[in-house]
Amino acid sequence: MVAAMHHRGPDDSGTYFDSKISLGMRRLAVIDVNPTGHQPMSNREQTVWIVFNGEIYNYREERAQLENGGIKFSSTSDTEVLLRLYENYGDDFLLRLRGMFALAIYDKRKGAGRERLFIARDQLALGAAGFGILSASFGIGAVGGALLLPRGLQRTSLQTMVTSCVLLWIVGALLVASAGYTAVAIIGAGATGAAWTGVLSSLSAGTQTAAPAWVRARSVSMNLIAVQVSMALGSALWGWLASLAGTPIALTAAAGTMLLLLAVNRRVKLRMGDEADVTPGVQLPDLAIAVEPLPDDGPVLIQIEYRIERQNVDQFMRAIAKVEAIRRRNGASDWLVFRDLGEDGRFVERFIIRSWAEYVRLRTRMTMADREKQDRVEGLQHPDVPVRVSRLIAT
């Protein structure tokens, strides 16, 4: 049988026999090309024998820890590191390994009649080809998710779609983390790909439908930057955890974190933008000013005075708080609302615009939805007193 596997390991071959077991190995020497790396390999007492094939990514770190504990090595082979790890940690030594491997350990330390054969391999044993298969499955799932997304958004809300995709990603990640069979991992990878496309595309669609034309490009770019930064930081974090504790633990932790964030953000409601959110509102009347400032003159201080009856004050404060986001989105800064201490019911909304040209543009950026919010504020104005607007420019 060993001779039949010559093409798998042309550099060395070895066998071990006793009355109960036979171990054979064909070796392709990579790490330790010396005879000290010969397999089957045993401990000094020849009570534990091992045959191993694969690549252990962290064997140098594990060897260093064993040497710090006083254990001596007779070779530079990663196989001997596995042998020493088994002697020190028992079956749990597998939890310390990062890599691709298949091994068999024959343990005779407990004496005749109590021999033990321990056989193990890494979770999926896929290697580079398996990584390609999982990546292809992820890509196919992403394309499938993109094809199904438009119909899904027609049938359900943006909130439901995003939540469903997040839950699908959690399930897919857990399938990959716990998979003992390649088919299960492929299904999990496909699910995460579909969920990934579903979440990102849904959020992008929500951003584009909710942002007016003059700020849409900026909103989409900020959304893309946030996604890219999050992916970069997440890749570093989960990659570090995977190298430290293993891929299954990293995937499980990521799924748990996603579930926690979903619970924390349950009060945040997502929705597609309405037509009123992006349709320009009514044209404001021309400004009645004595001298037209130059476009770069500024900054411009805008003060809007309101007279509110006492019974409407709470309602007014709630309504004008919704106006702040509109002002800031359209270019305002230092937005505040002041209450007059000497005159009951007098409130002053105050904000600053960088230049006169920016203020003129601001007047054209109000949508129908913005106008509705502004009308709710002005609807609380005392009926016998008009709203007064003052425009002051820096000199």
C-alpha positions in Angstrom: 0.0 0.0 0.0 2.8 2.4 0.9 4.5 1.7 -2.5 1.2 2.5 -4.3 1.4 6.0 -2.8 4.8 6.8 -4.1 3.6 9.7 -6.2 2.2 11.4 -3.1 5.5 11.4 -1.3 8.7 10.6 -3.2 11.2 11.8 -0.6 10.8 9.2 2.1 8.8 6.2 3.2 8.3 4.4 6.5 6.3 1.8 8.3 5.6 0.6 11.8 4.1 -2.8 12.7 3.1 -4.5 15.9 0.7 -7.3 16.6 -2.3 -4.9 16.5 -1.6 -2.2 14.0 0.3 -1.2 11.0 1.2 2.4 10.2 2.6 3.5 6.8 3.8 6.9 5.4 5.0 8.3 2.1 6.6 11.7 2.8 7.1 14.8 0.7 9.8 16.5 2.7 9.2 20.3 3.0 9.9 21.6 6.5 12.5 19.1 7.7 14.3 17.4 4.8 16.7 15.5 7.2 16.2 11.9 8.3 15.1 13.3 11.7 11.8 14.0 10.1 11.2 10.4 9.2 7.7 9.0 9.7 6.1 7.1 11.4 7.7 9.1 14.3 7.8 8.1 17.9 8.7 9.6 21.3 11.9 8.5 23.0 10.2 5.6 24.8 8.6 4.5 21.5 5.2 4.4 23.3 3.5 7.0 21.1 3.7 6.9 17.3 2.4 9.4 14.8 1.9 9.7 11.0 1.0 13.2 9.8 0.3 15.0 6.5 -0.6 18.6 6.1 0.6 22.1 7.1 0.4 23.5 10.6 0.5 27.3 10.4 1.3 28.0 14.0 3.7 25.1 14.8 6.7 27.4 15.4 4.7 29.3 18.1 3.6 26.0 19.7 7.2 24.7 19.6 8.5 27.8 21.3 6.0 27.4 24.1 6.9 23.8 24.6 10.6 24.6 24.7 9.9 27.3 27.3 8.4 24.6 29.3 11.6 22.6 29.2 10.7 20.1 26.4 13.6 19.1 24.1 13.3 18.5 20.4 15.4 16.2 18.2 14.3 17.6 14.9 12.9 20.7 13.2 9.9 18.9 12.0 6.3 20.0 12.6 5.4 16.4 13.1 7.5 16.2 16.3 5.7 19.4 17.5 2.3 17.5 17.1 3.7 14.5 19.0 4.9 16.6 21.9 1.6 18.5 22.0 -0.4 15.3 22.2 1.9 14.1 25.0 1.3 17.3 27.0 -2.4 18.2 26.2 -4.0 14.9 25.1 -6.8 15.1 22.7 -7.3 18.8 23.4 -4.1 19.5 21.5 -6.2 19.7 18.3 -7.8 22.9 19.7 -4.3 24.6 19.4 -3.7 23.7 15.8 -4.2 26.2 12.9 -3.9 24.6 9.5 -4.7 21.7 7.2 -3.9 18.3 8.5 -4.7 14.6 8.7 -3.0 12.5 11.4 -3.1 9.2 13.2 -1.5 8.6 16.7 -1.0 5.2 18.2 -0.7 5.4 22.0 0.7 2.5 24.0 1.5 4.3 27.2 -1.2 2.5 29.2 0.2 -0.9 28.5 -0.8 -4.1 26.7 -4.5 -4.4 26.0 -5.1 -0.7 26.5 -3.6 0.7 23.3 -5.3 3.6 21.6 -5.6 4.8 18.0 -6.4 8.5 17.7 -7.3 9.7 14.1 -8.1 13.3 13.3 -8.2 15.8 10.4 -9.0 19.5 10.1 -12.6 20.5 10.0 -13.2 20.4 6.2 -9.8 19.5 4.8 -10.4 21.5 1.7 -7.1 23.4 1.2 -6.7 26.1 -1.5 -9.2 24.5 -3.8 -11.8 24.4 -1.1 -11.3 28.1 -0.4 -12.0 28.7 -4.1 -15.1 26.6 -3.9 -16.4 28.5 -0.9 -15.5 31.8 -2.5 -17.4 30.8 -5.7 -20.4 29.8 -3.5 -20.3 33.2 -1.8 -20.2 34.9 -5.2 -23.1 32.8 -6.6 -25.2 33.6 -3.5 -24.4 37.3 -3.9 -25.5 37.3 -7.6 -28.6 35.4 -6.7 -29.4 37.8 -3.9 -29.0 40.7 -6.3 -31.4 39.2 -8.8 -34.1 38.5 -6.1 -33.7 41.8 -4.3 -35.9 44.1 -6.5 -38.9 41.7 -6.2 -38.3 41.4 -2.5 -38.3 45.1 -1.9 -41.6 45.4 -3.8 -43.2 42.8 -1.5 -41.8 43.9 1.8 -40.5 46.9 3.7 -36.8 47.9 3.7 -36.7 47.2 7.5 -38.0 43.7 7.0 -35.6 43.1 4.1 -32.5 44.2 6.0 -33.5 42.3 9.2 -34.1 39.1 7.2 -30.8 39.4 5.4 -28.9 40.0 8.6 -30.5 36.9 10.1 -29.7 34.9 7.0 -26.0 36.0 7.3 -26.0 34.8 10.9 -27.4 31.4 10.0 -24.9 31.1 7.1 -21.9 32.1 9.2 -22.9 29.6 11.9 -23.3 26.9 9.2 -19.8 27.5 7.9 -18.4 27.6 11.5 -19.9 24.3 12.5 -19.8 22.5 9.1 -18.3 19.0 9.2 -19.2 18.4 5.5 -18.2 20.4 2.5 -21.8 20.6 1.2 -23.0 22.3 4.4 -20.1 24.9 4.2 -21.0 25.6 0.6 -24.7 26.3 1.5 -23.6 28.5 4.4 -21.2 30.5 2.1 -24.0 30.9 -0.4 -26.3 32.2 2.2 -23.8 34.8 3.5 -23.2 36.0 0.0 -26.9 36.5 -0.6 -27.3 38.3 2.7 -24.2 40.5 2.1 -25.7 41.7 -1.2 -29.1 42.1 0.3 -28.0 44.3 3.1 -25.6 46.5 1.2 -28.0 47.0 -1.8 -31.0 47.6 0.4 -29.2 50.3 2.4 -27.9 51.9 -0.8 -31.4 51.9 -2.3 -32.8 53.5 0.9 -30.0 56.2 0.8 -30.7 57.1 -2.8 -34.5 57.3 -2.4 -34.3 59.3 0.7 -31.7 61.9 -0.4 -32.7 64.9 -2.5 -30.9 65.3 -5.8 -28.4 68.0 -4.6 -27.1 65.9 -1.8 -27.6 62.4 -3.3 -24.1 61.9 -4.6 -22.7 63.0 -1.2 -25.0 60.7 0.7 -24.1 57.7 -1.5 -20.4 58.4 -1.2 -20.6 58.7 2.6 -22.6 55.4 2.6 -19.9 53.7 0.5 -17.1 55.1 2.7 -18.8 53.9 5.9 -19.2 50.4 4.3 -15.6 50.2 3.2 -14.2 51.4 6.5 -16.4 49.0 8.4 -15.3 46.1 6.2 -11.6 47.1 6.6 -11.9 47.3 10.4 -14.0 44.1 10.6 -11.5 42.2 8.4 -8.7 43.2 10.7 -10.6 42.3 13.9 -12.1 39.0 12.8 -8.9 38.0 11.0 -6.9 38.6 14.2 -9.4 36.6 16.2 -9.3 33.8 13.6 -5.5 33.6 13.8 -5.7 33.6 17.6 -8.6 31.3 18.3 -9.5 29.7 15.0 -11.9 30.3 12.2 -15.0 28.6 13.7 -14.7 30.7 16.9 -14.2 33.9 14.9 -17.3 33.2 12.7 -19.3 32.3 15.7 -18.2 35.5 17.5 -19.1 37.5 14.4 -22.5 36.0 14.2 -23.1 36.6 17.9 -22.0 40.2 17.5 -24.3 40.7 14.6 -27.2 39.3 16.6 -26.4 41.6 19.5 -26.3 44.7 17.2 -29.6 43.7 15.6 -31.1 43.6 19.1 -29.5 46.9 20.1 -30.7 48.7 17.0 -34.2 47.3 17.0 -35.6 50.8 17.5 -33.9 52.2 14.4 -36.5 52.0 11.6 -35.4 51.8 8.0 -37.7 52.9 5.2 -37.5 53.7 1.5 -37.8 57.5 0.8 -41.1 58.9 -0.3 -41.6 61.1 -3.4 -42.0 64.0 -1.1 -38.5 63.4 0.3 -36.9 64.2 -3.0 -39.4 66.4 -4.9 -38.5 70.1 -4.7 -41.0 72.2 -2.7 -42.7 75.4 -3.7 -40.6 78.2 -5.0 -39.9 80.8 -2.3 -40.6 84.5 -3.1 -37.7 86.7 -4.2 -35.7 88.3 -1.5 -36.5 91.9 -0.8 -33.1 93.4 0.0 -31.6 96.9 -0.7 -28.2 95.7 -1.9 -27.4 92.3 -3.4 -24.2 90.9 -1.6 -21.5 89.3 -3.6 -21.6 85.5 -3.9 -18.6 85.0 -1.6 -19.7 87.5 1.0 -20.4 86.0 4.4 -21.0 84.3 6.7 -24.7 85.0 6.8 -26.6 84.9 10.1 -30.3 84.0 9.7 -32.7 84.7 12.6 -36.3 83.7 12.4 -38.6 85.0 15.2 -41.7 83.2 16.3 -44.5 84.2 18.6 -46.0 81.1 20.2 -49.0 80.9 22.6 -48.2 79.2 25.9 -50.4 76.2 25.3 -48.5 75.4 22.1 -44.9 75.8 23.4 -44.3 72.0 23.9 -45.7 71.2 20.5 -43.6 74.0 18.9 -40.4 72.7 20.4 -41.1 69.2 19.1 -41.9 70.5 15.7 -38.9 72.8 15.4 -36.5 70.1 16.6 -37.3 68.2 13.3 -36.3 71.3 11.3 -32.7 71.2 12.6 -31.7 68.2 10.4 -33.1 70.0 7.4 -31.2 73.2 8.1 -27.9 71.3 8.7 -28.4 69.0 5.6 -28.8 72.1 3.4 -25.6 73.7 4.7 -26.4 75.5 8.0 -24.2 75.4 11.0 -24.5 76.6 14.6 -28.2 76.0 14.6 -30.0 76.9 17.9 -33.4 78.0 19.2 -33.5 80.7 21.9 -36.3 81.7 24.2 -36.7 85.4 25.1 -36.6 85.8 28.9 -38.2 89.2 28.7 -41.1 88.5 26.4 -43.2 85.3 27.0 -43.8 83.2 23.9 -41.0 84.8 21.8 -38.6 82.2 20.3 -35.7 82.9 17.9 -34.3 80.2 15.5 -30.7 81.1 14.6 -28.2 79.5 12.2 -25.3 80.5 10.1 -24.6 79.9 6.4 -21.0 80.0 5.1 -21.7 82.5 2.2 -24.4 84.4 0.5 -24.2 82.1 -2.5 -24.7 79.1 -0.2 -27.8 80.8 1.4 -29.3 81.4 -2.1 -28.8 77.7 -2.9 -30.3 76.7 0.5 -33.6 78.4 -0.5 -33.9 76.2 -3.5 -33.1 72.9 -1.6 -36.3 72.6 0.4 -38.3 69.5 -0.6 -42.0 68.9 -0.2 -41.4 66.9 3.0 -39.2 69.7 4.3 -41.9 72.2 3.5 -44.5 70.1 5.5 -42.3 70.2 8.6 -41.7 73.9 8.2 -45.4 74.5 7.8 -46.1 72.6 11.0 -43.8 75.0 12.8 -45.3 78.1 11.2 -48.8 76.8 11.8 -48.2 77.2 15.6 -47.3 80.9 15.1 -49.6 83.4 16.8 -52.3 84.2 14.2 -52.0 88.0 14.6 -48.2 88.1 14.3 -46.3 87.2 11.2 -43.1 85.2 11.3 -40.1 87.6 11.0 -36.9 86.7 9.2 -33.7 88.7 9.6 -30.7 88.2 7.4 -27.4 89.6 8.7 -24.1 89.4 6.8 -20.6 89.7 8.2 -18.7 92.8 7.2 
